[in-house]
């Protein structure tokens, strides 16, 4: 192709080395809007990923759940607790009873006279006035906590929890005796709990121990979370729907099976969150 330059102006050829050409292309790419947008999106995605990693292992506290009161899915398969608890029992318990309470509370919050419930957390509801809403919220919280108290794989309690149990009950076996007596002896429907009794004046500086562990029961939909002076560590559901499919009316057998499924890591984490590690029992 002929040059458009005047005849008296000599043509000039510019030769660029491959290395320099690559540098020019890279520089222009780095400054392009498309690249900058893509890089920004990548950094945002990385930040979200890091935040997700920072979420506690055992998820959000059930007391913090808000409208529409959706609960976390089970952390294990329906058949993961076999042979102690059957798949059928877990399905009926979780899908029908637990999620049934969620649907009822959501429907209640959608009525004009109870619309204030939609602005409250489950924890706020269970610490509020007695009534249907409090009972339903209590059942949702209690069930969420119950499922996390179970583990399909064997776990062991932390040294801090073992020390607290020995200090409060004498030994792990004596704790189990006290817990079994409370769970099997509770009249009617309800829950048995291992809790930490908080002492506001306790701490390393005061020289007082951070409270003691105790076993308590609550009736029907009442929750240990409604008492601000207690820190629940684990719980067992002693409503008949929790054990009747597998054990009929033999609640004691159901409680015995519970010990093989206790999620001691969950209980240990709850204690560690409430009591600084340096405040030993």
N, C-alpha and C positions, 0 to 999 in steps of 0.2 A: 504493500500500500504506500502511495506517495505521501511525502510530508507536506503539511500545509504552511510550513515556514517559508518566508521569503527566500529567494535563491541566494542572497548574499549573507544569510544567517546560517551558520553550520549547525547540523543536528547534534544534540548531546544525548548520550546514553547513560543511564544511571543503573549501576549494578549494585544490588543489595545482597549481602551474604545471607544464607539460610538462617543462621543464628539470629542475626539482627531482625530479619523478617518475622521470625517467631516471637521475638520480644515485642515488636510493634503490635502484632495481633493480640498477644496476651495483655499488653497494656490497655489497648482499646476495649478488650473484653471485660477487663476488671472495672473499667469506668462506665460500662454500659448500664442503662437502667434495668434491663432484664436480669443481668448478673446480680446487681445490687438487691433487687427484689427477691431473687432466688436465695441469695445468701441470708437475707433477713428472715425469710421463711424457715430456712434451715436452722438458724439460731433459735427461733421461736420454738420449733419442734424439739430441739435439744433441751431447752429450758423446761418445757412441759414434761418431757421424759424424766428429767432430774427431779421435778416436783413429785411425779408419780412414784419414783423410787423412794422419796422421803416420806410417803404415806406410811403410818404405822402398820406393822405386820398384821395386826388383828383388826384393821379397818377403823371406821368411825364409831365412836361410842353411840349405842342405840339411843341415849338420851338426847343426842344432838339432831336426830332425824326430824325433818319437818314435812309439812304437807307437800305431796300427797301421801306421805308416810311410807314410801316404798322401802322395803328392807333389803339388806344385802342377800345375795343368793348364798346357799350353803357352800362351805369351803371344801366339801367332799361329796362324792357320789352317794346316791340314796342307799346303795348296797355296801358302802364302805365300812359301816359299823357292824356288819355281820361277822360272826354269828351272835354277838351279844344282843344287838337290836336288828330286827329284820328290815329289809327294804320296804316291805309293805307298811310296817309301823312308821318308818321315817316319812314315807310319802304321805300317808294320811295325816300324820302329826304336822308336817310342815306345809303341805299344799292345801289341806282343808282347814285345819285349826289355826295355825299361825297366820297364814295369809288371809284366812277368814276374818280375823280380828282387824287386819289392815283395811280390808274392804269396808267393814262396818264403820270404822273410825273415819275413813275418807268420806263415806256417804253421810255420816253425821255432820262432818265439817262443812259439807256442801248445802246444808239446810240453812235458811235465813236466820233462824234463832240461834244457830251455833257457828256462824261464820267466823267468829273470833278465833276459833280453833285453828283455822288455816294460817294464822300468823304466829302460832306457838310451836315450840319443839315438844317432842314427847316428854322430855324431862320436865318442862314447865307444866305440862298437863298433869303428870303424876304427882307433882308437888302442889297442885291446885285443889279446889274443893272436890269432895267425893261425888260420885255419880257415874253415869254410863261412860262418859268420855275418859275419866280417870281409870276406870276398870279396863277399858279397851287399850288405852295407852300403856297401862301396866303390863297387860298380857303381851303386847308387841315387844316391849323392852325386855321383859323376862324371857320370852322365847328366843329373842336374838342373842341374849346373854347365855342362855342354856346351850344353844347350838355351838357357841364358841367355847363353851366349857367342855366340849367333847372333842376327842381326837381319834381318828382311826388307827394311828400309829402310836406306839408307846412313847411317853414323855416322862421326864423326871422333874421334881420341884427344884428350884434354885436353893442355894445354901441359905439365903436370906429367908425364904419361905419355910424351909425346914426348921431353922432356928426359931422362927415365930411360932410355928406349930408346937414345937417342943416346949417353948416358954409358956404357951397358953394352955396346952392340953396335957403335956407330959411326954407324949410320943406320938408318932404318926398313927399307930394302932389305936391309941386312945382317942385321937381325933376322929378316926373312922367309926369308932363305937358311938361317940357323941353324935356324929352326923347321921349315922344309920338310925339311931334312936329317934332323932328329930324327924327324919324323913318318913320313917315307917309309922311313927306314933302320931303324926299330924292328922287331926280329925278332919275328914272331908278333903276338898280340893285345895291346892296351894303349892307352895314352894319351900324348899329348904336351902339355906345359904351358908357359905363360909364368908364371913365379913371381918373387916378390920374396924374396930371401934376407934375413931379418931380422938385424939387428945390435943386440943388447940394449944396447950401449954407445953407440949412435948417438944423435944429437939435436942440437938447436941449441946447447945449452950445452956439449956435449963438443966441438963443432966437427967431428964425424965425420958422414959421409953415412949415410943410413938403410939402407944395404945396397945391393945391386945386383940387377938383373934377370938372370935366366938361363932357359935352356930345358932342361927335363928330360923324361924319359919314365918311365912306370910300367908294369909288366907286369900283364896280366890285370885283376883287380879291385883291385889296389893303388891307393891314392889319395894325391895330394900333400897332402891334408888330414890324413894320418896323421903328418906331420912338423911338429911345432910350430914349427920354425924357418923354415918356408916360408909365404908368403902367395900362394895361387893367384890369378892375374889372369884367365886364360882357358885353355880346353883344347879339344882336338880328339880325338874318338873314332877310333882306328885299328883297332878290331875290324872284321873283314870284314863283319859285319852292318850296319855304318854306311854302307858304300859299294858293296857287291856288286850290289845291284839296279840302280843307275845306272851304275856304272863297271866292273863285273866285277872283274878283278884289277888294275885300273889305279889303285892307291892314290895315285900322284903327281898324277893328274888330279883326284881327289877333294880332295886337299890344296890344289891351286891354286884350285879353286872356293870353298874355305872362306874365302879372303881377301876375297872379294866379299861375304861374309855376316858378317864379324866384328862383334860388338857392342862397338865401342870405348868407348861410354858405360859399359857394364857393367865393362869392364876398368879404365877410368879411375876409376870409383866404388870399385872394390876397392882400388886403389892409394891413393886419397884417404882411405879408411877406415883404412888401415894406417899411412900416413905423413902427419903434419900438414903442411898446405900450406906452413908456414914452413920446413920442413926440406927445402930444395931439393936436387936432385941436382947 
